[in-house]
Amino acid sequence: MLPLALASPLGFLLPGVFALGTGLPLGLLLLLFARLGRGQALKGMRHLGSALLRGAGGVFVVLGILDTVLYWNL
């Protein structure tokens, strides 16, 4: 991060953007716990996580097929 910040003209903004990008998910998680309660929030995250895993699996299958087709010139 530091070499990139020093090389860029607006590099002094990069550490702040990095801090916001890493802290924002934690803040949203804490807000979710405060709003819904711990049990309800964890249940919702479990359902969301399951959907995201299935979606990511589908993307990887499609990319694997595409890679195979392009590699073997099918």
C-alpha positions in Angstrom: 0.0 0.0 0.0 2.8 2.5 0.9 4.7 2.2 -2.4 1.5 2.7 -4.3 0.5 5.7 -2.1 3.9 7.3 -2.7 3.8 6.8 -6.4 0.4 8.2 -7.0 -0.4 12.0 -6.9 -3.4 11.4 -4.7 -1.7 8.6 -2.8 -2.3 10.2 0.6 -6.0 9.2 0.2 -5.3 5.5 -0.3 -4.8 4.6 3.4 -8.0 6.3 4.3 -9.9 4.5 1.6 -8.3 1.2 2.6 -9.4 1.8 6.2 -12.9 2.6 5.2 -13.1 -0.5 3.0 -11.9 -2.8 5.7 -13.9 -1.2 8.5 -17.2 -0.8 6.7 -18.2 -4.5 6.6 -17.5 -4.8 10.4 -19.6 -1.7 11.0 -22.4 -3.1 8.9 -22.2 -6.4 10.8 -22.4 -4.6 14.2 -25.4 -2.6 13.0 -27.1 -5.8 11.8 -26.5 -7.4 15.2 -27.8 -4.3 17.0 -31.0 -4.1 14.8 -32.0 -7.7 14.6 -30.4 -9.4 17.6 -27.7 -11.9 17.5 -29.7 -15.0 16.7 -31.8 -13.5 14.0 -28.8 -11.9 12.3 -26.8 -15.1 12.4 -29.7 -17.0 10.8 -30.0 -14.4 8.1 -26.2 -14.5 7.4 -26.4 -18.3 7.2 -29.0 -18.1 4.5 -27.1 -15.4 2.6 -23.9 -17.4 2.9 -25.5 -20.5 1.5 -26.9 -18.5 -1.5 -23.5 -16.9 -2.1 -21.7 -20.3 -2.0 -24.1 -21.7 -4.5 -23.7 -18.6 -6.8 -19.9 -18.8 -6.5 -20.0 -22.5 -7.3 -22.0 -21.8 -10.4 -19.6 -19.1 -11.5 -16.7 -21.4 -11.1 -18.4 -24.2 -13.1 -19.2 -21.8 -15.9 -15.6 -20.4 -15.9 -14.2 -24.0 -15.9 -16.3 -24.9 -18.9 -15.3 -21.7 -20.7 -11.6 -22.3 -19.9 -11.8 -25.9 -21.2 -13.6 -24.9 -24.4 -11.1 -22.1 -25.1 -8.1 -24.2 -24.3 -9.1 -27.1 -26.4 -10.5 -24.9 -29.2 -13.8 -26.8 -29.1 
